[in-house]
């Protein structure tokens, strides 16, 4: 469970298990407030990942050209 503990400037301090971590406040909805419970969903962007891999391959090709 993720709970907004407090806001410190442009950061939100989030309680999680036995600790806390900071999150940019801009990632939260404007109505988010202290004490709110957050649901965080993380997904892999496969299309963007493939594009990044292609960019890296091209950079490596440029570096290791004979």
C-alpha positions as CSV (number, residue, x, y, z in Angstrom):
1,X,0.0,0.0,0.0
2,X,1.3,3.4,-0.9
3,X,0.2,6.4,1.2
4,X,0.9,10.1,0.6
5,X,2.6,11.1,3.9
6,X,3.3,14.7,3.0
7,X,4.3,17.2,0.4
8,X,7.7,18.9,0.4
9,X,7.9,21.5,-2.3
10,X,7.5,19.8,-5.6
11,X,8.0,16.3,-4.1
12,X,5.5,13.9,-2.5
13,X,6.8,11.7,0.3
14,X,5.2,8.3,-0.1
15,X,5.0,5.7,2.7
16,X,5.6,2.1,1.6
17,X,6.0,-0.8,4.0
18,X,8.8,0.1,6.4
19,X,10.0,3.2,4.7
20,X,9.4,6.2,2.5
21,X,10.4,7.4,-1.0
22,X,9.9,10.6,-2.9
23,X,7.9,11.0,-6.0
24,X,7.6,14.1,-8.2
25,X,4.4,15.8,-7.3
26,X,3.7,16.3,-11.0
27,X,3.1,12.6,-11.4
28,X,0.1,12.8,-9.0
29,X,-3.3,14.1,-9.9
30,X,-3.9,17.7,-8.8
31,X,-6.5,16.6,-6.2
32,X,-4.1,14.2,-4.4
33,X,-3.7,15.0,-0.8
34,X,-1.9,13.8,2.4
35,X,-3.4,10.5,3.6
36,X,-4.5,9.4,0.1
37,X,-3.8,5.8,-0.8
38,X,-2.2,5.4,-4.2
39,X,-2.5,2.6,-6.7
40,X,0.7,2.5,-8.8
41,X,0.7,0.5,-12.0
42,X,4.0,0.1,-13.9
43,X,4.0,-1.4,-17.4
44,X,6.7,-1.9,-20.0
45,X,6.3,0.2,-23.2
46,X,7.4,-2.5,-25.7
47,X,7.3,-0.1,-28.7
48,X,9.5,2.5,-27.0
49,X,11.8,-0.3,-25.8
50,X,12.3,-1.6,-29.3
51,X,13.0,1.9,-30.6
52,X,15.7,2.4,-27.8
53,X,17.3,-0.9,-28.8
54,X,17.4,0.1,-32.4
55,X,19.0,3.5,-31.5
56,X,21.6,1.7,-29.4
57,X,22.4,-0.8,-32.2
58,X,22.9,2.1,-34.6
59,X,25.2,3.9,-32.1
60,X,27.2,0.7,-31.6
61,X,27.5,0.2,-35.4
62,X,28.8,3.7,-35.7
63,X,31.4,3.2,-33.0
64,X,32.6,-0.2,-34.2
65,X,32.6,0.4,-37.9
66,X,35.8,-0.8,-39.6
